[in-house]
């Protein structure tokens, strides 16, 4: 079948129309809108900014944690030596006696106080000793200064003072409670539980023997 020139023109025009429609469709439907592209770019920028801030914040947190760790180590070094509170209490009394002798303060009475756990710090225990002294004011100042400047952490919880005059000079009778701190690790739960079981077993055996004896007596 022979195609006339008029039919060729119709075919060419139809082909051009199809190509034009496909181009418009590709432009409007397949390619993303300009506003969508701008929003995606802004969103990615914000994500990058947050990520960079997170990295910067992480470095800041690491620096702070390291500072806190060093401070904790410094404070731990100021605790009294000893693996338990009894050793720490003995060390505290020795230190107080040594400082009193150096300052010329006479300790007339010395009484250890019960240990106390420091609130919110389970492994830290406070040990204390209460002393009554006799000295002159200048020797008392020297003693208190020595206690305050000691490398270990010592605090004066209670302080009372009375004075009297002897041979044209004043003497004072200060009484005070001096405390220090020691780290006492908590025993593992398994040890505590085994000790409790052992204690309960001993109690059961004791009462069991008592019941058996009572039964024989009744018989």
C-alpha positions as CSV (number, residue, x, y, z in Angstrom):
1,X,0.0,0.0,0.0
2,X,1.4,3.3,-1.0
3,X,1.4,6.2,1.5
4,X,0.6,9.5,0.1
5,X,2.4,12.7,1.0
6,X,-0.7,14.0,2.9
7,X,-0.7,10.8,5.1
8,X,3.0,11.2,5.7
9,X,2.4,14.8,7.1
10,X,-0.4,13.4,9.4
11,X,2.0,10.7,10.7
12,X,4.8,13.2,11.3
13,X,2.5,15.6,13.1
14,X,1.1,12.8,15.2
15,X,4.6,11.6,16.2
16,X,5.6,15.1,17.2
17,X,2.5,15.4,19.4
18,X,3.3,12.1,21.1
19,X,6.9,13.2,21.8
20,X,5.7,16.6,23.2
21,X,3.2,14.9,25.5
22,X,5.8,12.4,26.8
23,X,8.2,15.3,27.4
24,X,5.6,17.3,29.4
25,X,4.7,14.2,31.5
26,X,8.4,13.5,32.2
27,X,8.9,17.1,33.3
28,X,5.8,17.4,35.5
29,X,5.4,13.9,36.9
30,X,8.8,12.1,36.9
31,X,11.1,14.9,37.9
32,X,10.6,16.2,41.5
33,X,9.2,19.6,42.1
34,X,11.6,22.5,42.8
35,X,10.0,23.2,46.2
36,X,10.4,19.5,47.1
37,X,14.1,19.7,46.3
38,X,14.6,22.8,48.4
39,X,12.8,21.2,51.3
40,X,15.0,18.1,51.1
41,X,18.1,20.1,50.9
42,X,17.1,22.2,54.0
43,X,16.2,19.0,55.9
44,X,19.6,17.5,55.1
45,X,21.3,20.7,56.2
46,X,19.5,20.6,59.5
47,X,20.4,16.9,60.0
48,X,24.0,17.7,59.4
49,X,23.9,20.6,61.8
50,X,22.4,18.3,64.5
51,X,25.0,15.6,63.9
52,X,27.8,18.2,64.2
53,X,26.3,19.5,67.4
54,X,26.0,16.0,68.8
55,X,29.7,15.3,68.0
56,X,30.7,18.6,69.7
57,X,28.5,17.8,72.7
58,X,30.0,14.3,72.9
59,X,33.5,15.9,73.2
60,X,32.2,18.3,75.9
61,X,30.6,15.4,77.9
62,X,33.9,13.4,77.6
63,X,35.8,16.4,78.9
64,X,33.4,16.9,81.9
65,X,33.5,13.2,82.7
66,X,37.3,13.3,82.8
67,X,37.2,16.3,85.1
68,X,34.8,14.6,87.4
69,X,36.9,11.5,87.4
70,X,40.0,13.5,88.4
71,X,38.1,15.3,91.1
72,X,36.8,12.0,92.5
73,X,40.4,10.6,92.5
74,X,41.6,13.7,94.4
75,X,38.8,13.3,96.9
76,X,39.4,9.6,97.3
77,X,43.1,10.3,98.0
78,X,42.0,12.5,101.0
79,X,40.3,9.6,102.7
80,X,41.9,7.9,105.7
81,X,43.9,4.8,105.0
82,X,42.6,1.4,106.0
83,X,40.5,-1.4,104.6
84,X,37.8,-1.1,107.3
85,X,36.4,1.5,109.7
86,X,38.3,0.1,112.8
87,X,41.6,0.7,111.2
88,X,40.6,4.1,110.0
89,X,39.3,5.0,113.5
90,X,42.6,4.0,115.0
91,X,44.5,6.1,112.5
92,X,42.3,9.1,113.2
93,X,43.0,8.8,116.9
94,X,46.7,8.5,116.3
95,X,46.7,11.6,114.0
96,X,44.7,13.7,116.6
97,X,47.1,12.7,119.4
98,X,50.1,13.5,117.2
99,X,48.7,17.0,116.3
100,X,47.9,17.7,120.0
101,X,51.4,16.8,121.1
102,X,52.9,19.0,118.3
103,X,50.7,22.0,119.3
104,X,51.1,21.6,123.1
105,X,47.5,20.7,123.6
106,X,46.8,18.2,126.5
107,X,44.1,15.7,125.7
108,X,42.3,14.9,129.0
109,X,39.7,12.6,127.7
110,X,39.2,10.7,124.4
111,X,36.1,8.8,123.3
112,X,35.6,7.1,119.9
113,X,32.2,7.7,118.4
114,X,30.0,5.2,116.5
115,X,30.7,5.1,112.8
116,X,28.2,6.5,110.3
117,X,27.5,5.8,106.7
118,X,27.6,8.9,104.5
119,X,24.3,9.6,102.9
120,X,24.1,8.8,99.1
121,X,27.6,7.3,99.2
122,X,27.3,3.7,100.2
123,X,31.0,2.8,100.4
124,X,32.0,5.9,102.4
125,X,32.0,5.7,106.2
126,X,32.6,8.5,108.7
127,X,34.7,7.7,111.8
128,X,34.8,10.2,114.7
129,X,36.5,10.8,118.0
130,X,35.5,13.2,120.7
131,X,38.2,14.8,122.8
132,X,38.4,17.1,125.8
133,X,41.5,19.2,126.1
134,X,43.3,21.7,128.2
135,X,45.4,24.4,126.6
136,X,46.0,28.1,126.1
137,X,44.2,30.0,123.2
138,X,47.3,30.3,121.0
139,X,48.0,26.5,121.3
140,X,44.3,25.8,120.4
141,X,44.6,28.0,117.3
142,X,47.8,26.1,116.3
143,X,46.0,22.7,116.8
144,X,43.0,23.7,114.8
145,X,45.1,25.0,112.0
146,X,47.1,21.8,111.8
147,X,43.9,19.8,111.6
148,X,42.5,22.0,108.9
149,X,45.7,21.9,106.8
150,X,46.1,18.1,107.0
151,X,46.4,16.3,103.7
152,X,43.5,14.0,104.6
153,X,40.0,15.3,104.9
154,X,39.3,16.0,108.6
155,X,36.3,18.0,109.8
156,X,35.3,19.3,113.3
157,X,31.6,18.4,113.8
158,X,31.2,19.8,117.3
159,X,33.1,22.4,119.2
160,X,32.5,23.7,122.8
161,X,34.8,25.8,124.9
162,X,35.0,26.9,128.5
163,X,37.7,29.1,130.0
164,X,39.0,30.0,133.4
165,X,41.8,32.1,134.9
166,X,44.9,30.6,136.6
167,X,47.7,32.7,138.0
168,X,47.1,35.8,135.8
169,X,46.6,33.8,132.6
170,X,43.6,32.2,131.0
171,X,43.4,28.5,130.2
172,X,40.6,27.0,128.2
173,X,39.0,23.6,128.2
174,X,37.9,23.0,124.6
175,X,35.9,19.8,123.7
176,X,35.3,18.8,120.1
177,X,34.4,16.0,117.8
178,X,36.9,15.4,114.9
179,X,35.9,13.2,112.0
180,X,37.5,11.5,109.0
181,X,36.3,9.4,106.2
182,X,37.2,6.0,104.8
183,X,36.2,3.9,101.9
184,X,34.8,0.5,102.9
185,X,33.7,-1.6,100.0
186,X,30.4,-3.4,100.3
187,X,30.7,-7.1,100.6
188,X,29.2,-9.1,97.7
189,X,25.6,-10.2,98.1
190,X,26.7,-13.9,97.8
191,X,28.9,-13.5,100.9
192,X,26.1,-11.7,102.8
193,X,23.5,-14.4,101.9
194,X,25.9,-17.2,102.8
195,X,26.6,-15.6,106.1
196,X,22.9,-15.2,106.8
197,X,22.3,-18.8,105.9
198,X,25.1,-19.9,108.2
199,X,23.7,-17.8,111.1
200,X,20.2,-19.2,110.6
201,X,21.5,-22.7,110.5
202,X,23.4,-22.2,113.8
203,X,20.3,-20.7,115.4
204,X,18.2,-23.6,114.2
205,X,20.7,-26.2,115.5
206,X,20.8,-24.4,118.9
207,X,17.0,-24.2,119.3
208,X,16.7,-27.8,117.9
209,X,19.0,-29.1,120.6
210,X,17.1,-27.1,123.2
211,X,13.8,-28.6,122.0
212,X,15.2,-32.1,122.1
213,X,16.5,-31.7,125.6
214,X,13.2,-30.3,126.8
215,X,11.4,-33.3,125.2
216,X,13.6,-35.8,127.0
217,X,13.0,-33.9,130.3
218,X,9.3,-34.1,129.7
219,X,9.5,-37.8,129.0
